[in-house]
Amino acid sequence: MSDLATIKRIDGSMAYLSGIKDSYTPAAKSFLNFMLCNDGNYLEKLHGYFYWLEDQDYRPATVRIKRQAAIDRVRRIANLPGATPEIRAQTDWAIAELVKETPSPKLQFQSVGQEKILSLPDYRKTLTLCKSERQRCFIRFLYSTGCRVAELASIKLSACTILLGTVYISIVGKGRKERQLRIPLRLYNAIVETFGGKRYLFETSKGNPYPRQYISNEIKKITKRATGKGLSAHKMRHSWATRQLANGTPIDAVSRYLGHSDTTITLRFYAHNEMTDAQLFDEEL
């Protein structure tokens, strides 16, 4: 494997990696701890980390996101100012070889059933039971966009563009893939008025983004009161996708808007619609 001693001299410590705040930050924590407790250069530690993950009792989806977060951090180091093109090329090659040697576990997809989504009537009921306008804004935004809660928390005001009554929002999702959300201007104005952020669209009183666990816990409490089933923030994403497909939105359009890498992922999660008797029974039979 390539020796990243040069990069280690450029970085000098773990401060750079520890200071990165993005959608991978929570998943990258175990990799940073692993690096602190093990010897070797970054690529050697990445190699050991992949094998360490295999011995942990994590679900396949968790392992995959932790692996991707670790790869992202190593690539960031290899792209620091002062790193040569040769080091970057060697790093990319070594990562590709490592992924071949230790492939990610296969995901065990489960279709999202009706018990995991918020119907439109229940959504309206939930809004009426919110105890604050902030809670209402969280639910309205997630239910209207289908975005991930981590994506919501990281939205900056500078990423929002108003055009003819529609607000276009640029976000960076999993795998650092960029995509664009759209919300009506009235919802955007309600959020801005409620949170009064100077940097983030959803901003705490101290000027920080909201922790995603806080947002999810708030939504669980509200939906529990409204429907009897506590639904996480991620279930708002499921609800959006299910509603769009039920309304006849093409699967590829839904997949792109969700930020899925492939339409098969969307199909596996949301292809659970059932036919009504009227659709199934031909009157002439």
C-alpha positions in Angstrom: 0.0 0.0 0.0 1.0 3.6 -0.6 2.7 5.3 2.3 0.9 8.5 3.2 3.7 9.8 5.5 3.8 13.0 3.4 0.1 13.6 4.0 0.6 12.9 7.7 3.2 15.7 7.8 0.8 18.1 6.0 -2.0 17.3 8.4 0.0 16.9 11.6 -2.9 15.7 13.7 -6.4 14.4 13.8 -7.8 17.9 14.1 -8.5 18.3 10.4 -10.6 15.1 10.2 -12.3 15.7 13.5 -13.3 19.2 12.5 -15.2 18.1 9.3 -19.0 18.6 9.7 -21.1 16.9 7.0 -23.6 14.1 6.5 -20.8 11.6 7.2 -19.7 13.0 10.5 -21.7 10.6 12.8 -20.7 7.6 10.8 -17.0 8.6 10.7 -16.6 8.8 14.4 -15.8 5.1 14.9 -13.2 5.3 12.1 -11.5 8.3 13.8 -11.4 6.4 17.1 -10.0 3.3 15.3 -7.2 5.4 13.8 -6.3 6.8 17.2 -6.0 3.3 18.6 -4.0 1.7 15.8 -0.6 2.2 14.2 0.1 2.6 10.5 -0.6 5.1 7.8 -4.1 6.1 6.7 -4.6 3.4 4.1 -3.3 0.7 6.5 -5.8 1.9 9.1 -8.6 1.9 6.5 -7.7 -1.7 5.6 -7.8 -2.7 9.3 -11.0 -0.8 9.9 -12.8 -2.7 7.1 -11.8 -6.0 8.7 -12.8 -4.7 12.2 -16.3 -3.8 10.9 -16.8 -7.3 9.7 -16.5 -8.5 13.3 -19.0 -6.0 14.7 -22.7 -6.6 15.2 -23.8 -3.9 12.8 -26.5 -4.2 10.2 -25.3 -4.3 6.6 -26.7 -0.8 5.9 -24.7 0.6 8.9 -21.5 -1.1 7.8 -21.9 0.3 4.3 -22.3 3.9 5.5 -19.4 3.6 8.0 -17.2 2.2 5.2 -18.2 5.1 2.9 -17.5 7.6 5.6 -14.1 6.2 6.3 -13.2 6.3 2.5 -14.4 9.9 2.3 -12.1 10.9 5.2 -9.1 9.2 3.7 -9.7 10.8 0.3 -10.0 14.2 2.0 -6.6 13.7 3.5 -5.1 12.7 0.1 -6.6 15.9 -1.4 -5.1 18.4 1.1 -3.0 21.2 -0.3 0.5 19.9 -0.8 -0.4 16.4 -1.7 1.0 15.4 -5.1 -1.1 14.0 -7.9 0.9 10.7 -7.5 -0.3 10.4 -3.9 -3.9 11.0 -4.9 -3.7 8.5 -7.7 -2.1 5.9 -5.3 -4.8 6.5 -2.8 -7.6 6.0 -5.3 -6.0 2.8 -6.6 -5.4 1.4 -3.1 -9.0 2.2 -2.0 -10.3 0.5 -5.2 -8.2 -2.6 -4.5 -9.3 -2.7 -0.8 -13.0 -2.5 -1.8 -12.5 -5.4 -4.2 -10.7 -7.4 -1.5 -13.3 -6.7 1.2 -16.7 -6.0 -0.5 -19.5 -4.3 1.3 -22.2 -6.6 2.8 -25.3 -6.9 0.7 -28.3 -4.9 1.8 -31.3 -6.8 3.0 -34.1 -4.7 1.6 -37.5 -4.7 3.2 -40.5 -3.1 1.5 -41.8 -0.1 3.4 -45.3 -1.0 4.5 -48.3 1.2 5.4 -47.4 1.0 9.1 -44.2 2.9 8.4 -45.7 5.9 6.6 -47.8 8.9 7.6 -51.0 9.1 5.5 -52.2 12.5 4.3 -55.1 12.7 6.9 -52.7 11.7 9.7 -50.2 14.3 8.5 -52.8 17.0 8.7 -53.8 15.7 12.2 -50.2 15.7 13.3 -49.8 19.4 12.3 -52.7 20.4 14.5 -51.1 18.7 17.5 -47.7 20.3 17.2 -46.8 22.3 20.3 -44.6 24.8 18.4 -44.2 26.3 15.0 -40.7 24.8 14.9 -42.1 21.3 15.2 -44.6 22.1 12.5 -41.9 23.4 10.1 -39.8 20.3 10.6 -42.7 18.0 9.6 -43.9 20.2 6.8 -40.5 20.3 5.2 -39.7 16.6 5.5 -43.1 15.5 4.4 -43.0 17.9 1.4 -39.5 17.1 0.2 -38.7 13.5 1.2 -35.1 14.6 2.1 -33.1 12.9 4.8 -33.0 14.5 8.2 -29.2 15.0 8.0 -29.7 16.9 4.7 -32.4 19.1 6.3 -30.0 20.0 9.2 -27.2 21.0 6.9 -29.1 23.3 4.6 -27.6 26.8 4.4 -29.5 29.9 3.5 -26.9 30.5 0.8 -28.0 27.3 -0.9 -31.6 28.6 -1.4 -32.7 30.4 -4.5 -36.1 32.0 -5.0 -37.6 31.9 -8.5 -41.2 32.7 -9.4 -42.8 31.5 -6.2 -40.6 28.4 -5.9 -37.5 28.0 -3.7 -34.7 25.8 -5.1 -32.5 24.2 -2.5 -29.1 22.6 -3.3 -28.1 19.8 -0.9 -25.3 17.3 -0.7 -26.6 13.8 0.2 -25.0 10.4 0.6 -21.8 9.8 -1.3 -21.4 13.6 -1.6 -23.9 13.6 -4.5 -25.5 17.0 -5.1 -29.2 17.3 -6.0 -31.9 20.0 -5.8 -35.1 20.2 -3.7 -38.0 22.5 -4.4 -40.5 23.9 -1.9 -43.2 26.6 -2.3 -42.2 30.1 -1.3 -44.9 30.1 1.5 -43.2 27.2 3.3 -39.8 28.8 2.9 -41.0 32.1 4.3 -42.6 30.3 7.3 -39.3 28.5 8.1 -37.3 31.7 7.8 -39.7 33.6 10.0 -39.9 30.8 12.6 -36.1 30.0 12.9 -34.6 33.4 12.0 -31.4 31.8 11.0 -28.4 33.8 9.8 -26.5 30.9 8.2 -28.7 27.8 8.3 -32.3 27.4 7.2 -33.0 25.5 10.4 -30.9 27.2 13.0 -30.8 26.9 16.8 -30.8 30.0 19.0 -27.0 29.6 19.2 -26.5 29.7 15.5 -25.9 26.0 15.0 -27.7 23.4 12.9 -30.2 21.2 14.8 -28.9 17.7 15.7 -30.7 15.2 13.6 -31.5 13.0 16.6 -33.3 15.9 18.2 -35.4 16.5 15.1 -36.3 12.8 14.9 -37.2 12.5 18.5 -39.5 15.5 18.3 -41.3 14.0 15.3 -41.7 10.7 17.0 -43.4 12.3 20.0 -45.8 14.3 17.8 -46.8 11.4 15.5 -47.2 9.2 18.6 -49.8 11.6 19.9 -51.5 12.0 16.6 -51.6 8.4 15.3 -50.6 6.1 18.1 -47.4 5.1 16.2 -44.2 7.0 16.8 -42.7 7.6 13.4 -39.1 8.8 13.0 -38.0 11.7 10.7 -36.9 9.1 8.1 -40.5 7.8 7.9 -41.4 11.2 6.5 -39.1 10.4 3.6 -40.9 7.0 3.1 -44.2 8.8 3.3 -43.2 11.3 0.5 -42.0 8.5 -1.8 -45.1 6.4 -1.3 -47.4 9.3 -1.9 -45.6 10.3 -5.1 -45.7 6.8 -6.5 -49.4 6.5 -5.6 -50.1 9.7 -7.5 -48.5 8.3 -10.6 -45.1 10.1 -10.5 -42.6 8.1 -12.7 -40.3 5.8 -10.7 -37.1 7.3 -12.2 -38.2 10.8 -11.2 -38.9 9.8 -7.7 -35.6 7.9 -7.5 -33.6 11.0 -8.7 -35.4 13.3 -6.3 -34.7 11.0 -3.4 -31.0 10.8 -4.3 -31.1 7.0 -4.8 -28.2 5.7 -6.9 -30.5 3.3 -8.8 -34.2 2.9 -9.4 -34.0 -0.7 -8.2 -33.4 0.7 -4.7 -36.6 2.8 -4.9 -38.6 -0.2 -6.3 -37.4 -2.5 -3.5 -38.4 -0.1 -0.8 -41.7 1.2 -2.2 -43.1 -1.3 -4.6 -45.7 -2.4 -2.0 -48.9 -0.9 -3.5 -51.9 -3.3 -3.6 -54.7 -3.4 -6.1 -58.2 -2.5 -5.1 -61.1 -4.9 -5.9 -62.3 -2.5 -8.6 -58.9 -2.7 -10.3 -58.7 -6.4 -9.9 -62.1 -7.5 -10.9 -63.4 -7.2 -14.4 -67.1 -6.6 -14.5 -67.5 -9.0 -17.5 -65.9 -12.0 -15.6 
